[in-house]
């Protein structure tokens, strides 16, 4: 349901925002203009958030998106006021159902992972056994991580702008991690082709790894079956995805710290895990 929801929501927001713009540009006057203005505020502000997100410059947002919720709510209220005064109903539908209701569903349902496993990756546990593939196809076993401090980040794929921004942040701080003797492994269930394309963007010697068939994610309890937004399969991505996860693994192969976000838009800053590395003496 979430896979279909996000794709249909984006299409509906784009269509309703364009319709409202056309209506306003067409010279709607009086109460009709007020209705379409409310509709555009509700749907356009929400659509603008996604446009900003897709630029790939933001690695995180607030959990509640209170400003966007407020704007969609104000827009819906304006459209409702216009409808009560005899204005058209279609702008109210756009503002209330697509703008406000869509935003509420996105913030409090789509974005959250209320049932994710927090036992398997609890601090102090040994890292479960799994195997990954490097971008060139060679196999890497989790047992090989023993003896090094490892920052292990599971990201959803090149299609996720938050993931791309998060990786960019880590690449910018790579020297600080290297000075602390920390190796960085970035893992995704996407194909080797997509992983190689991503690896070529960065000069920092981070390892980009492929989790074939999401096997490692299942072993760690962080797989997200059907997590890919509907339609992206056409770009060569698998329908199953992974829950964004950051782990610090100590030299003994145990989990020293984890960030198991319950909201895909809430992710740790590099300062956070660098501070943990220093505090724990990793």
LUMTI-362216 format. One line per field, with one value per residue (C-alpha): residue in one letter; residue number from 0; x, y, z. Coordinates in Angstrom, 2 decimals. Layout:
// residues N
residuo: A, ...
num: NUM, ...
x: X, ...
y: Y, ...
z: Z, ...
***
This chain:
// residues 282
residuo: X, X, X, X, X, X, X, X, X, X, X, X, X, X, X, X, X, X, X, X, X, X, X, X, X, X, X, X, X, X, X, X, X, X, X, X, X, X, X, X, X, X, X, X, X, X, X, X, X, X, X, X, X, X, X, X, X, X, X, X, X, X, X, X, X, X, X, X, X, X, X, X, X, X, X, X, X, X, X, X, X, X, X, X, X, X, X, X, X, X, X, X, X, X, X, X, X, X, X, X, X, X, X, X, X, X, X, X, X, X, X, X, X, X, X, X, X, X, X, X, X, X, X, X, X, X, X, X, X, X, X, X, X, X, X, X, X, X, X, X, X, X, X, X, X, X, X, X, X, X, X, X, X, X, X, X, X, X, X, X, X, X, X, X, X, X, X, X, X, X, X, X, X, X, X, X, X, X, X, X, X, X, X, X, X, X, X, X, X, X, X, X, X, X, X, X, X, X, X, X, X, X, X, X, X, X, X, X, X, X, X, X, X, X, X, X, X, X, X, X, X, X, X, X, X, X, X, X, X, X, X, X, X, X, X, X, X, X, X, X, X, X, X, X, X, X, X, X, X, X, X, X, X, X, X, X, X, X, X, X, X, X, X, X, X, X, X, X, X, X, X, X, X, X, X, X, X, X, X, X, X, X
num: 0, 1, 2, 3, 4, 5, 6, 7, 8, 9, 10, 11, 12, 13, 14, 15, 16, 17, 18, 19, 20, 21, 22, 23, 24, 25, 26, 27, 28, 29, 30, 31, 32, 33, 34, 35, 36, 37, 38, 39, 40, 41, 42, 43, 44, 45, 46, 47, 48, 49, 50, 51, 52, 53, 54, 55, 56, 57, 58, 59, 60, 61, 62, 63, 64, 65, 66, 67, 68, 69, 70, 71, 72, 73, 74, 75, 76, 77, 78, 79, 80, 81, 82, 83, 84, 85, 86, 87, 88, 89, 90, 91, 92, 93, 94, 95, 96, 97, 98, 99, 100, 101, 102, 103, 104, 105, 106, 107, 108, 109, 110, 111, 112, 113, 114, 115, 116, 117, 118, 119, 120, 121, 122, 123, 124, 125, 126, 127, 128, 129, 130, 131, 132, 133, 134, 135, 136, 137, 138, 139, 140, 141, 142, 143, 144, 145, 146, 147, 148, 149, 150, 151, 152, 153, 154, 155, 156, 157, 158, 159, 160, 161, 162, 163, 164, 165, 166, 167, 168, 169, 170, 171, 172, 173, 174, 175, 176, 177, 178, 179, 180, 181, 182, 183, 184, 185, 186, 187, 188, 189, 190, 191, 192, 193, 194, 195, 196, 197, 198, 199, 200, 201, 202, 203, 204, 205, 206, 207, 208, 209, 210, 211, 212, 213, 214, 215, 216, 217, 218, 219, 220, 221, 222, 223, 224, 225, 226, 227, 228, 229, 230, 231, 232, 233, 234, 235, 236, 237, 238, 239, 240, 241, 242, 243, 244, 245, 246, 247, 248, 249, 250, 251, 252, 253, 254, 255, 256, 257, 258, 259, 260, 261, 262, 263, 264, 265, 266, 267, 268, 269, 270, 271, 272, 273, 274, 275, 276, 277, 278, 279, 280, 281
x: 0.00, 2.81, 4.48, 1.31, 0.46, 3.61, 3.53, -0.17, 0.20, 2.95, 0.94, -2.19, -0.25, 1.32, -1.97, -4.00, -1.32, -1.12, -4.93, -5.11, -2.42, -4.25, -7.53, -5.91, -4.07, -7.36, -8.77, -11.02, -12.55, -14.21, -15.06, -13.85, -10.41, -10.30, -11.17, -8.43, -5.91, -6.62, -6.29, -2.93, -1.63, -2.57, -1.30, 1.46, 3.21, 3.20, 4.40, 7.10, 8.37, 8.87, 10.59, 12.98, 13.53, 14.26, 17.10, 19.13, 20.59, 18.78, 19.75, 16.98, 13.88, 11.92, 9.72, 6.48, 6.85, 4.79, 5.26, 4.00, 1.07, 0.19, 0.29, -1.86, -4.27, -4.54, -5.08, -7.82, -9.48, -9.49, -10.98, -13.62, -14.53, -14.94, -17.11, -19.36, -19.86, -20.95, -17.56, -16.64, -16.19, -13.29, -10.70, -11.93, -11.46, -7.91, -7.05, -8.68, -8.16, -4.96, -3.28, -4.20, -5.24, -2.38, 0.10, -1.28, -1.04, 2.49, 3.76, 2.09, 1.78, 3.98, 7.15, 7.14, 8.30, 6.38, 7.10, 10.81, 12.97, 15.12, 16.32, 18.61, 20.77, 20.76, 23.98, 26.34, 25.06, 27.49, 26.86, 24.81, 26.47, 25.84, 27.58, 27.70, 29.04, 31.41, 30.70, 33.06, 31.28, 33.68, 32.17, 32.67, 31.70, 30.63, 33.26, 35.94, 34.93, 36.48, 39.65, 38.44, 36.01, 33.30, 30.60, 27.94, 25.19, 22.24, 20.63, 17.62, 19.19, 20.17, 16.47, 16.24, 17.31, 17.71, 20.05, 22.14, 22.45, 23.41, 26.14, 27.41, 27.68, 29.70, 31.98, 32.67, 33.73, 35.61, 39.04, 37.85, 36.63, 39.81, 41.94, 40.06, 40.72, 37.08, 36.18, 32.93, 30.67, 27.58, 25.09, 22.01, 19.83, 20.06, 21.85, 25.59, 25.08, 23.40, 25.99, 28.88, 27.29, 27.03, 30.56, 31.96, 30.58, 32.84, 36.59, 36.46, 37.58, 34.27, 33.10, 29.79, 28.33, 25.37, 23.00, 21.81, 18.15, 18.12, 19.62, 21.72, 18.81, 16.62, 19.36, 19.55, 15.78, 15.86, 14.34, 11.38, 9.43, 7.71, 9.34, 10.16, 7.76, 5.53, 6.94, 10.65, 10.91, 11.05, 14.43, 15.88, 15.28, 13.92, 10.56, 12.02, 14.00, 15.70, 15.00, 17.63, 20.04, 23.42, 25.62, 29.01, 30.78, 33.73, 36.92, 35.44, 32.57, 29.95, 27.41, 28.74, 26.04, 23.01, 20.57, 17.36, 15.21, 11.43, 11.04, 12.83, 13.26, 15.05, 18.71, 21.84, 24.32, 28.01, 28.76, 26.62, 28.46, 31.87, 31.14, 30.12, 33.35, 35.35, 33.28, 33.52, 37.16, 36.44
y: 0.00, 2.44, 1.75, 2.76, 5.59, 7.67, 7.41, 8.22, 11.06, 12.72, 12.40, 13.80, 16.72, 17.62, 17.47, 19.40, 22.09, 22.64, 22.76, 25.37, 27.47, 27.32, 28.30, 31.30, 32.34, 32.08, 35.02, 33.38, 36.16, 36.65, 33.59, 31.22, 32.80, 32.43, 28.73, 28.07, 30.09, 27.88, 24.79, 25.94, 26.75, 23.29, 21.22, 23.52, 23.86, 20.08, 19.51, 22.12, 20.09, 17.06, 19.16, 20.47, 16.92, 15.51, 17.97, 15.55, 18.25, 17.31, 14.18, 14.62, 16.61, 17.15, 14.21, 16.15, 18.54, 21.04, 23.94, 21.90, 20.58, 24.13, 25.39, 22.55, 23.11, 26.84, 26.15, 23.63, 26.12, 28.82, 26.43, 25.32, 28.93, 29.62, 26.52, 27.55, 30.89, 29.21, 28.63, 25.53, 22.16, 20.81, 23.15, 22.01, 18.37, 19.09, 21.05, 18.77, 15.26, 15.57, 18.38, 18.12, 14.46, 13.42, 15.31, 13.77, 10.28, 10.94, 12.31, 9.91, 6.72, 6.54, 7.98, 5.76, 2.22, 1.45, -2.29, -2.53, -5.11, -3.59, -6.85, -8.32, -5.18, -4.28, -2.74, -5.44, -8.15, -9.78, -8.78, -11.56, -13.50, -12.35, -11.96, -8.93, -8.23, -5.41, -3.20, -5.39, -8.61, -10.02, -11.45, -9.92, -11.88, -10.11, -12.14, -10.19, -7.04, -8.35, -6.45, -3.10, -0.47, -0.27, 2.25, 0.17, 2.13, 0.51, 2.84, 2.33, 3.09, 5.76, 6.62, 7.92, 11.60, 11.49, 8.51, 10.29, 13.38, 11.25, 9.49, 12.86, 14.03, 10.97, 11.36, 14.95, 13.76, 10.67, 11.92, 12.37, 8.78, 7.49, 9.29, 7.31, 4.04, 3.58, 1.84, 2.85, 0.27, 1.49, -1.28, -1.34, -4.03, -2.23, -3.79, -3.80, -1.46, 1.18, 0.65, 1.10, 4.31, 5.65, 4.61, 6.49, 9.79, 9.79, 10.09, 9.01, 5.37, 4.12, 0.63, 0.44, -3.02, -4.91, -6.93, -9.44, -10.45, -8.46, -11.50, -9.47, -7.14, -10.13, -11.55, -8.19, -7.68, -4.48, -5.59, -3.66, -5.95, -3.95, -0.74, 0.65, 3.36, 2.03, 2.62, 2.70, -0.97, 0.33, 1.89, -1.47, -1.39, -4.37, -3.99, -4.90, -2.28, -1.81, 0.29, 3.06, 1.85, 2.96, 0.66, 1.08, -2.27, -2.56, -4.53, -7.62, -7.69, -6.46, -3.69, -0.70, 1.77, 1.78, 4.21, 2.33, 5.19, 4.82, 7.51, 7.39, 11.18, 11.20, 10.20, 10.83, 13.53, 12.57, 14.61, 12.15, 8.95, 10.66, 11.78, 8.20, 6.84, 9.22, 8.66, 4.88, 4.91, 2.93
z: 0.00, 0.83, -2.52, -4.37, -1.99, -2.50, -6.30, -6.55, -4.04, -6.08, -9.28, -7.61, -6.05, -9.38, -11.27, -8.68, -8.27, -12.04, -12.30, -9.53, -11.22, -14.54, -12.86, -11.17, -14.33, -16.24, -14.38, -11.78, -9.72, -6.37, -4.32, -7.05, -6.96, -3.19, -3.51, -6.05, -4.03, -1.01, -3.16, -4.52, -1.05, 0.23, -2.70, -3.95, -0.60, -0.15, -3.72, -3.14, -0.20, -2.45, -5.13, -2.45, -1.18, -4.63, -5.13, -3.01, -0.76, 2.47, 4.38, 6.95, 7.86, 11.04, 11.96, 12.13, 9.17, 11.17, 8.75, 5.78, 7.81, 8.80, 5.22, 3.90, 6.78, 6.08, 2.40, 3.17, 5.54, 2.85, 0.29, 2.82, 3.61, -0.11, -0.55, 2.34, 0.59, -2.63, -4.23, -6.31, -4.61, -6.70, -5.12, -1.71, -2.72, -3.90, -0.76, 1.78, 0.37, -1.65, 0.29, 3.97, 4.22, 1.95, 4.14, 7.35, 5.85, 4.59, 7.91, 10.34, 8.27, 5.18, 6.74, 9.82, 10.64, 13.85, 13.87, 13.04, 14.85, 17.61, 19.15, 16.50, 16.30, 19.99, 21.31, 22.59, 20.25, 17.84, 14.25, 12.58, 9.80, 6.23, 2.86, 0.59, -2.90, -3.73, -6.74, -8.82, -7.77, -5.15, -1.94, 1.50, 4.60, 7.79, 9.68, 7.81, 9.69, 12.91, 13.75, 12.40, 13.55, 10.91, 10.08, 8.35, 6.63, 4.87, 2.35, 0.09, -3.28, -5.78, -6.16, -2.57, -2.35, 1.44, 1.11, -1.53, 0.65, 3.66, 1.68, 0.45, 4.06, 5.04, 2.02, 3.05, 6.52, 5.38, 6.45, 10.02, 10.02, 8.39, 10.98, 13.63, 11.80, 10.82, 7.56, 5.86, 4.22, 2.35, 1.58, -0.63, -2.25, -5.60, -8.58, -9.15, -12.09, -9.93, -7.19, -9.62, -10.94, -7.40, -6.45, -9.44, -8.06, -4.98, -4.56, -0.91, -0.51, 0.89, -0.01, -1.87, -1.41, -2.86, -0.69, -3.29, -2.82, 0.44, 2.22, 4.67, 5.43, 6.30, 8.54, 10.35, 10.53, 8.47, 5.16, 3.73, 1.38, -1.35, -0.11, -3.54, -4.77, -7.52, -11.00, -10.14, -11.13, -14.70, -13.83, -12.83, -9.08, -7.16, -5.41, -2.01, -0.14, 3.23, 6.33, 6.64, 9.33, 10.70, 12.81, 14.45, 14.75, 17.12, 16.51, 18.16, 15.69, 18.17, 17.70, 19.65, 18.56, 16.33, 14.79, 13.98, 12.82, 12.98, 10.31, 6.97, 7.02, 10.41, 10.13, 12.22, 11.29, 10.89, 14.02, 15.98, 15.16, 15.14, 18.72, 19.60, 18.12, 20.31, 23.45, 23.18, 22.16, 19.02
***
